[in-house]
Amino acid sequence: MEFLPLFFDLKNRAVLIVGGGDVALRKARLLHKAGANITVISPEINQALQDLALNTQGKALIKAYSSDTLAGYTLVVAATDNRAVNKQVSEDAKQNNVPVNVVDHPELCSFIFPAIVDRSPIIAAVSSGGSSPVLARILRAKLETVLPATYGRLATLAEKYRNQVKARFEHINQRRGFWESILQGPVSELVFAGKEIEAEDLLKSELSGANIPKRELGEVYLVGAGPGDPDLLTFKSLRLMQQADVVIYDRLVSEPILNLCRRDAQMIYVGKARSDHAVPQEGINQLLVKHAKAGHRVLRLKGGDPFIFGRGGEEIEELAEAGVPFQVVPGITAAAGCSSYSGIPLTHRDYAQSVRFVTGHLKNNSANLPWAELVHPNQTIVFYMGLMGLPIICEQLIKHGMSAATPIALVQKGTTPQQKVVIASLDTMVEELKNNPVSAPTLIIVGEVVTLHDKLKWFNPSSTLPIE
């Protein structure tokens, strides 16, 4: 994160703008809208900027900037076309611990102006950290289309009754439940329809009614986070991630996906690696029940799909027995994500008419899989969690009749910027990994479809910047 998003209260605060042209005028209008008292200083100041400053209890100082000008200001903006002056303003401000913005020079700034969607009192701000202001404006335009102006009026209505709601409901979960029913229900629809009087009447009726949302029993959302790329999440996943009070997540859930969860949610890591379980499965089941029975909305976030080698079925069995309500949101399983991003179709009418998903996590190095069933013509086999058992997998497939020349692919951290694909055959892959190692998590794909990788690969991880 290059810049921390903050919102300044500039009402009746003294702000200095160094510069007298059109750029300075644009910044002055924005700062005036935020309630600042503006002083403009420049050897030349255009008339519109002078008028704005003088008509809003500000000042227009027609002279050159000097370091002693800075005293007494809450914030300063440099908007000149003279780099030396801009640099001097920046240095002076930083020395005096005054936030400074130098237009179009992010390296000289201690804060930057975002692209703003104004639905006062709701404000949405988008920033590229100065790397691409045009892109920030494009994203702002997209937000403009999905945030109706009426959200501001809805927020104003909520603010009006905030103290009454706080007095009415003792517990925070009750207040949260009440506001969610108001802001996502009939009251909000009336506001959006322009019927604000009716909306307020309905809110007062709900507030004085007997149906107090207790939320004594919460709910669990079992959500598949997919193989790593946050763009592969479903809309429903994102919505539930944003409203969960508690997030219980696995090792395979990527950081960019975790960053999409509600910022104030309680985050609980229960990841599992080979011979290293942060929390045993039974402990995870009990955690889900415990937090749901405390009235929380619990997000159980699992890599891939929760019902494909994710033990999701075991978890909701426990919830059902405990009488805890739950819902399940499928995710893109690792097989689908990794194969797609590596250009290896799992089925193809010329190569494979069926696909089989198998767990490659072998207990005590025992080969207790139905190997004879796996060795089948025109079938793709996908092994999950099979990196440590790879030598046994290759050996047993060959032993049970699969050609040693059968192509095999290992996909490391598929769909992410760290994706790596290693191609070999059953009899050479173990040796190949000695010279070209991979790290978990990996997915193993065995079958003739692997030969299509070179032709169909489209995702280039080296051209993808890591998401921070």
C-alpha positions as CSV (number, residue, x, y, z in Angstrom):
1,M,0.0,0.0,0.0
2,E,1.7,3.2,-1.2
3,F,-0.7,5.6,0.5
4,L,-3.1,5.1,3.5
5,P,-6.6,6.4,2.6
6,L,-7.6,9.1,5.0
7,F,-10.4,11.6,5.1
8,F,-9.5,15.1,6.3
9,D,-12.0,17.4,8.2
10,L,-11.1,20.8,6.7
11,K,-14.2,22.7,7.8
12,N,-13.0,26.3,8.7
13,R,-9.3,25.1,8.5
14,A,-6.7,27.3,6.8
15,V,-5.3,25.8,3.6
16,L,-2.6,27.2,1.4
17,I,-2.5,26.9,-2.4
18,V,0.7,27.9,-4.1
19,G,-0.1,28.7,-7.7
20,G,-2.5,30.9,-9.6
21,G,-3.6,29.0,-12.7
22,D,-6.3,26.7,-13.8
23,V,-4.9,23.7,-11.9
24,A,-4.8,25.7,-8.7
25,L,-8.4,26.8,-9.3
26,R,-9.5,23.1,-9.6
27,K,-7.9,22.3,-6.3
28,A,-9.3,25.4,-4.7
29,R,-12.9,24.5,-5.8
30,L,-12.5,21.0,-4.3
31,L,-11.0,22.3,-1.0
32,H,-13.7,25.0,-0.8
33,K,-16.4,22.2,-1.2
34,A,-14.8,20.5,1.8
35,G,-15.3,23.8,3.9
36,A,-11.6,25.0,3.9
37,N,-10.6,28.6,4.3
38,I,-8.3,29.1,1.3
39,T,-5.3,31.3,0.9
40,V,-3.8,31.5,-2.6
41,I,-0.3,32.8,-3.2
42,S,1.4,33.4,-6.6
43,P,3.0,36.3,-8.5
44,E,0.0,36.0,-10.9
45,I,-3.5,34.7,-9.9
46,N,-6.3,34.4,-12.4
47,Q,-9.4,36.3,-11.8
48,A,-11.7,33.2,-11.1
49,L,-9.3,32.0,-8.5
50,Q,-9.0,35.4,-6.8
51,D,-12.8,35.7,-6.7
52,L,-13.2,32.2,-5.2
53,A,-10.7,33.0,-2.4
54,L,-12.0,36.5,-1.6
55,N,-15.6,35.5,-1.7
56,T,-15.2,32.6,0.7
57,Q,-13.4,34.5,3.5
58,G,-10.0,33.5,2.1
59,K,-7.0,35.5,0.8
60,A,-5.3,36.1,-2.5
61,L,-1.7,37.0,-2.0
62,I,-0.1,38.3,-5.3
63,K,3.5,37.6,-4.5
64,A,6.1,34.9,-4.7
65,Y,6.1,32.0,-2.2
66,S,8.6,32.0,0.6
67,S,9.2,29.5,3.4
68,D,7.8,31.8,6.1
69,T,4.4,31.8,4.3
70,L,3.7,28.3,5.5
71,A,3.1,29.1,9.2
72,G,-0.5,28.5,10.5
73,Y,-1.8,26.2,7.7
74,T,-3.3,22.8,8.1
75,L,-2.6,21.6,4.6
76,V,-0.7,22.9,1.6
77,V,-1.0,22.3,-2.2
78,A,1.6,23.3,-4.7
79,A,0.2,23.8,-8.2
80,T,2.8,25.8,-10.1
81,D,4.6,24.9,-13.3
82,N,8.0,25.7,-11.6
83,R,9.6,22.5,-10.3
84,A,12.0,24.4,-8.0
85,V,9.1,26.2,-6.3
86,N,7.1,22.9,-6.0
87,K,10.1,21.2,-4.5
88,Q,10.7,24.0,-2.0
89,V,7.0,23.9,-0.9
90,S,7.3,20.2,-0.4
91,E,10.5,20.4,1.6
92,D,9.2,23.2,3.8
93,A,5.9,21.4,4.5
94,K,7.5,18.2,5.4
95,Q,9.9,19.9,7.7
96,N,7.0,21.5,9.5
97,N,4.9,18.4,9.5
98,V,2.2,19.9,7.3
99,P,0.5,17.6,4.8
100,V,1.5,18.6,1.3
101,N,0.4,17.7,-2.2
102,V,2.4,18.7,-5.3
103,V,0.2,18.3,-8.4
104,D,1.4,15.6,-10.8
105,H,4.5,14.9,-8.7
106,P,3.7,12.1,-6.3
107,E,7.3,11.7,-5.2
108,L,7.0,15.2,-3.6
109,C,3.7,14.5,-1.9
110,S,2.9,13.3,1.6
111,F,-0.8,13.0,0.5
112,I,-2.5,12.8,-2.8
113,F,-6.0,13.7,-4.1
114,P,-8.1,10.7,-5.0
115,A,-10.7,10.5,-7.7
116,I,-13.9,11.2,-5.7
117,V,-17.4,9.9,-5.9
118,D,-19.4,12.4,-3.8
119,R,-22.6,11.1,-2.3
120,S,-22.3,13.2,0.8
121,P,-22.2,12.2,3.6
122,I,-21.1,9.0,1.7
123,I,-17.7,9.6,0.0
124,A,-16.0,7.0,-2.1
125,A,-12.4,7.7,-3.1
126,V,-10.2,5.9,-5.7
127,S,-6.5,6.3,-6.0
128,S,-3.7,4.8,-8.0
129,G,-1.1,6.2,-5.7
130,G,-0.1,8.7,-8.3
131,S,0.9,5.9,-10.8
132,S,-2.1,6.5,-13.1
133,P,-4.6,9.3,-12.3
134,V,-6.4,8.6,-15.5
135,L,-7.1,5.0,-14.5
136,A,-8.3,6.2,-11.1
137,R,-10.8,8.5,-12.9
138,I,-12.0,5.6,-15.1
139,L,-12.6,3.5,-12.0
140,R,-14.4,6.5,-10.4
141,A,-16.7,6.7,-13.5
142,K,-17.6,3.0,-13.0
143,L,-18.4,3.6,-9.4
144,E,-20.6,6.6,-10.3
145,T,-22.8,4.2,-12.3
146,V,-23.4,1.8,-9.4
147,L,-23.8,4.3,-6.5
148,P,-27.0,6.2,-6.8
149,A,-27.1,9.8,-5.5
150,T,-29.8,8.6,-3.1
151,Y,-27.2,6.8,-1.0
152,G,-26.3,10.2,0.5
153,R,-29.9,10.8,1.6
154,L,-30.1,7.2,3.0
155,A,-27.0,7.9,5.0
156,T,-28.4,11.2,6.2
157,L,-31.5,9.4,7.4
158,A,-29.5,6.8,9.2
159,E,-27.4,9.5,10.9
160,K,-30.6,11.2,12.2
161,Y,-31.7,8.1,14.1
162,R,-28.3,6.7,15.0
163,N,-28.5,7.7,18.7
164,Q,-32.1,6.5,19.0
165,V,-31.1,3.1,17.6
166,K,-28.1,2.9,20.0
167,A,-30.4,3.7,22.9
168,R,-33.0,1.2,21.7
169,F,-30.8,-1.8,21.3
170,E,-28.3,-2.7,24.0
171,H,-26.1,-5.1,22.1
172,I,-24.0,-4.3,19.0
173,N,-25.3,-7.4,17.2
174,Q,-28.9,-6.2,17.7
175,R,-28.0,-2.7,16.3
176,R,-26.2,-4.2,13.4
177,G,-29.1,-6.4,12.6
178,F,-31.5,-3.5,12.8
179,W,-29.5,-1.3,10.5
180,E,-29.0,-4.1,7.9
181,S,-32.7,-4.6,7.8
182,I,-33.2,-0.9,7.3
183,L,-30.4,-0.2,4.8
184,Q,-31.1,-3.3,2.7
185,G,-34.9,-3.4,3.0
186,P,-38.1,-1.5,2.4
187,V,-36.9,1.7,4.0
188,S,-34.0,2.0,1.6
189,E,-36.2,1.2,-1.4
190,L,-38.5,4.1,-0.4
191,V,-35.5,6.5,-0.2
192,F,-34.3,5.3,-3.6
193,A,-37.9,5.9,-4.9
194,G,-37.8,9.5,-3.6
195,K,-40.4,8.8,-0.9
196,E,-38.3,10.0,2.0
197,I,-41.2,11.0,4.3
198,E,-42.7,7.5,3.9
199,A,-39.2,6.0,4.5
200,E,-38.7,7.9,7.7
201,D,-42.2,7.0,8.9
202,L,-41.4,3.3,8.3
203,L,-38.0,3.6,10.0
204,K,-39.7,5.1,13.1
205,S,-42.3,2.3,13.0
206,E,-39.6,-0.4,12.9
207,L,-37.7,1.3,15.7
208,S,-40.7,1.4,18.0
209,G,-41.9,-2.0,17.1
210,A,-41.7,-5.1,19.2
211,N,-39.7,-7.2,16.8
212,I,-36.2,-6.6,18.1
213,P,-33.6,-8.4,16.0
214,K,-31.8,-10.5,18.6
215,R,-29.5,-12.6,16.5
216,E,-29.0,-14.9,19.4
217,L,-28.1,-17.6,16.8
218,G,-25.8,-16.6,14.0
219,E,-25.1,-18.3,10.7
220,V,-22.2,-19.9,8.9
221,Y,-21.2,-19.2,5.3
222,L,-19.1,-22.0,3.8
223,V,-17.5,-20.3,0.9
224,G,-15.1,-21.6,-1.7
225,A,-12.3,-19.0,-2.3
226,G,-11.1,-20.6,-5.5
227,P,-7.5,-21.3,-6.4
228,G,-6.0,-17.9,-5.7
229,D,-7.0,-15.3,-8.3
230,P,-9.5,-12.9,-6.6
231,D,-11.1,-12.2,-9.9
232,L,-12.5,-15.7,-9.9
233,L,-14.7,-15.2,-6.8
234,T,-18.4,-15.1,-7.3
235,F,-20.6,-12.1,-6.5
236,K,-22.3,-14.0,-3.7
237,S,-18.9,-14.9,-2.2
238,L,-17.9,-11.2,-2.1
239,R,-21.2,-10.2,-0.6
240,L,-20.9,-12.7,2.3
241,M,-17.2,-11.9,2.8
242,Q,-18.2,-8.3,3.3
243,Q,-20.8,-9.0,6.0
244,A,-19.2,-11.7,8.1
245,D,-18.2,-10.9,11.7
246,V,-15.8,-13.8,12.0
247,V,-13.6,-15.2,9.2
248,I,-12.1,-18.7,9.7
249,Y,-9.7,-19.3,6.8
250,D,-7.3,-21.9,5.4
251,R,-3.7,-21.8,4.4
252,L,-4.6,-21.9,0.7
253,V,-6.7,-18.7,0.8
254,S,-4.5,-16.1,-0.9
255,E,-3.8,-12.7,0.8
256,P,-5.5,-10.7,-1.9
257,I,-8.7,-12.6,-1.3
258,L,-8.4,-12.2,2.5
259,N,-8.1,-8.5,1.9
260,L,-11.6,-8.5,0.4
261,C,-13.1,-9.5,3.7
262,R,-14.6,-6.9,6.1
263,R,-11.8,-5.0,7.7
264,D,-13.2,-5.2,11.2
265,A,-14.0,-8.9,11.1
266,Q,-12.2,-11.2,13.5
267,M,-9.7,-13.3,11.5
268,I,-8.9,-16.8,12.7
269,Y,-6.3,-18.9,10.9
270,V,-6.8,-22.7,10.9
271,G,-4.5,-23.6,8.0
272,K,-3.1,-27.1,7.4
273,A,0.2,-28.1,5.9
274,R,1.7,-31.5,5.8
275,S,2.1,-32.7,9.4
276,D,1.3,-29.2,10.6
277,H,-2.3,-28.5,11.5
278,A,-2.8,-25.2,13.1
279,V,-6.2,-26.4,14.4
280,P,-7.4,-30.0,14.1
281,Q,-10.5,-30.6,12.0
282,E,-12.7,-31.3,15.0
283,G,-11.5,-28.0,16.5
284,I,-12.5,-26.2,13.4
285,N,-15.9,-27.7,13.5
286,Q,-16.3,-26.6,17.1
287,L,-15.1,-23.1,16.3
288,L,-17.8,-22.7,13.7
289,V,-20.5,-23.8,16.1
290,K,-19.1,-21.7,19.0
291,H,-19.1,-18.4,17.1
292,A,-22.4,-19.0,15.3
293,K,-24.1,-19.7,18.7
294,A,-22.6,-16.4,20.0
295,G,-24.7,-14.7,17.4
296,H,-22.0,-14.1,14.8
297,R,-22.1,-14.4,11.1
298,V,-19.2,-16.8,10.4
299,L,-17.4,-17.0,7.1
300,R,-15.6,-20.4,6.6
301,L,-13.3,-19.5,3.8
302,K,-11.7,-22.5,2.0
303,G,-9.3,-22.6,-0.9
304,G,-10.8,-24.0,-4.1
305,D,-14.3,-25.6,-3.6
306,P,-15.4,-26.7,-0.1
307,F,-16.9,-29.9,-1.3
308,I,-13.9,-31.2,-3.3
309,F,-11.3,-32.5,-0.9
310,G,-12.1,-29.5,1.3
311,R,-13.9,-31.4,4.1
312,G,-16.8,-29.0,3.8
313,G,-19.3,-31.9,4.2
314,E,-17.8,-32.8,7.6
315,E,-18.1,-29.2,8.8
316,I,-21.7,-28.7,7.8
317,E,-22.7,-32.1,9.3
318,E,-21.5,-30.7,12.6
319,L,-23.5,-27.5,12.0
320,A,-26.6,-29.4,11.1
321,E,-26.3,-31.5,14.3
322,A,-25.9,-28.4,16.4
323,G,-28.9,-26.7,14.8
324,V,-26.8,-23.9,13.3
325,P,-28.1,-22.4,10.0
326,F,-25.6,-22.4,7.1
327,Q,-25.3,-21.8,3.4
328,V,-22.7,-23.1,1.0
329,V,-21.2,-21.1,-1.9
330,P,-19.2,-23.2,-4.4
331,G,-15.8,-22.0,-5.6
332,I,-13.7,-22.8,-8.6
333,T,-11.9,-25.9,-7.6
334,A,-8.1,-26.1,-8.1
335,A,-8.5,-28.6,-11.0
336,A,-10.6,-26.2,-13.0
337,G,-8.5,-23.1,-12.2
338,C,-5.1,-24.6,-12.6
339,S,-5.9,-26.5,-15.8
340,S,-7.6,-23.5,-17.4
341,Y,-4.7,-21.1,-16.5
342,S,-2.1,-23.6,-17.8
343,G,-3.8,-24.3,-21.1
344,I,-4.6,-27.9,-20.3
345,P,-8.3,-28.8,-20.9
346,L,-9.3,-31.6,-18.6
347,T,-11.5,-33.1,-21.3
348,H,-11.1,-33.0,-25.1
349,R,-12.9,-35.2,-27.6
350,D,-9.6,-36.2,-29.2
351,Y,-7.8,-37.1,-25.9
352,A,-10.1,-37.6,-22.9
353,Q,-13.8,-38.1,-22.5
354,S,-13.7,-38.3,-18.7
355,V,-11.8,-36.8,-15.8
356,R,-11.2,-38.2,-12.3
357,F,-10.3,-36.2,-9.2
358,V,-8.1,-38.0,-6.7
359,T,-6.5,-37.0,-3.4
360,G,-2.8,-37.7,-3.7
361,H,-2.2,-37.2,0.1
362,L,-1.0,-40.7,1.0
363,K,-1.0,-41.6,4.7
364,N,2.2,-43.2,5.9
365,N,3.4,-43.5,2.3
366,S,0.9,-46.2,1.7
367,A,-0.4,-46.6,-1.9
368,N,-4.1,-47.3,-1.0
369,L,-5.6,-45.8,-4.1
370,P,-7.6,-47.8,-6.7
371,W,-4.8,-47.7,-9.2
372,A,-6.3,-50.2,-11.6
373,E,-9.4,-48.0,-12.0
374,L,-7.2,-44.9,-12.6
375,V,-5.4,-46.6,-15.5
376,H,-8.0,-46.1,-18.1
377,P,-7.7,-45.0,-21.7
378,N,-9.1,-41.5,-22.7
379,Q,-9.2,-40.4,-19.1
380,T,-7.5,-37.4,-17.3
381,I,-6.5,-37.9,-13.7
382,V,-6.0,-34.9,-11.4
383,F,-4.2,-35.5,-8.1
384,Y,-4.8,-33.0,-5.3
385,M,-2.1,-32.6,-2.6
386,G,0.1,-35.1,-4.4
387,L,3.6,-33.4,-4.4
388,M,5.1,-35.5,-1.6
389,G,3.6,-38.7,-2.9
390,L,4.6,-38.0,-6.5
391,P,7.2,-40.8,-6.8
392,I,4.6,-43.4,-5.5
393,I,2.0,-42.0,-7.9
394,C,4.2,-42.3,-11.0
395,E,5.5,-45.7,-9.9
396,Q,2.0,-47.2,-9.2
397,L,0.5,-45.8,-12.4
398,I,3.2,-47.4,-14.5
399,K,3.1,-50.6,-12.4
400,H,-0.7,-50.9,-13.1
401,G,-0.3,-50.6,-16.9
402,M,-0.1,-46.9,-17.8
403,S,2.5,-46.1,-20.4
404,A,5.7,-44.6,-18.9
405,A,5.6,-42.0,-21.6
406,T,2.2,-40.7,-20.5
407,P,2.6,-36.9,-20.1
408,I,2.2,-35.4,-16.7
409,A,2.0,-31.7,-15.6
410,L,2.7,-30.2,-12.2
411,V,1.0,-26.8,-11.7
412,Q,2.4,-24.7,-8.9
413,K,0.2,-22.0,-7.3
414,G,-2.1,-22.0,-10.3
415,T,-4.0,-18.7,-11.3
416,T,-1.6,-16.6,-9.3
417,P,1.5,-14.5,-10.4
418,Q,3.6,-17.4,-8.9
419,Q,2.1,-20.0,-11.3
420,K,4.7,-22.4,-12.7
421,V,4.0,-25.4,-15.0
422,V,6.4,-28.3,-15.3
423,I,5.8,-30.9,-18.0
424,A,7.4,-34.3,-18.2
425,S,6.4,-38.0,-18.5
426,L,5.6,-40.5,-15.8
427,D,9.1,-42.0,-15.9
428,T,11.0,-38.7,-16.0
429,M,9.0,-36.3,-13.8
430,V,10.7,-37.2,-10.5
431,E,14.1,-36.6,-12.0
432,E,12.8,-33.4,-13.7
433,L,11.8,-31.9,-10.4
434,K,15.4,-32.3,-9.1
435,N,16.5,-29.8,-11.6
436,N,13.3,-27.8,-11.8
437,P,11.7,-27.8,-8.3
438,V,8.2,-26.7,-7.4
439,S,6.6,-25.8,-4.1
440,A,3.2,-26.4,-2.6
441,P,0.4,-26.0,-3.3
442,T,0.6,-27.9,-6.6
443,L,-1.8,-29.8,-8.7
444,I,-0.9,-32.9,-10.8
445,I,-2.5,-33.6,-14.1
446,V,-1.9,-36.9,-15.9
447,G,-3.1,-37.7,-19.4
448,E,-2.7,-36.9,-23.1
449,V,-4.5,-33.6,-22.6
450,V,-1.2,-32.3,-21.1
451,T,0.3,-32.3,-24.7
452,L,-1.9,-29.3,-25.5
453,H,-0.2,-27.1,-23.0
454,D,2.3,-25.6,-25.4
455,K,-0.4,-24.8,-27.9
456,L,-3.1,-23.5,-25.6
457,K,-1.2,-21.8,-22.8
458,W,-2.4,-18.2,-22.5
459,F,-1.7,-17.0,-19.0
460,N,1.8,-15.5,-18.5
461,P,2.5,-15.1,-14.8
462,S,5.7,-13.2,-15.5
463,S,3.6,-10.4,-17.0
464,T,1.3,-10.3,-14.0
465,L,2.2,-8.0,-11.1
466,P,1.7,-9.4,-7.6
467,I,-1.4,-8.1,-5.9
468,E,-0.5,-6.5,-2.5
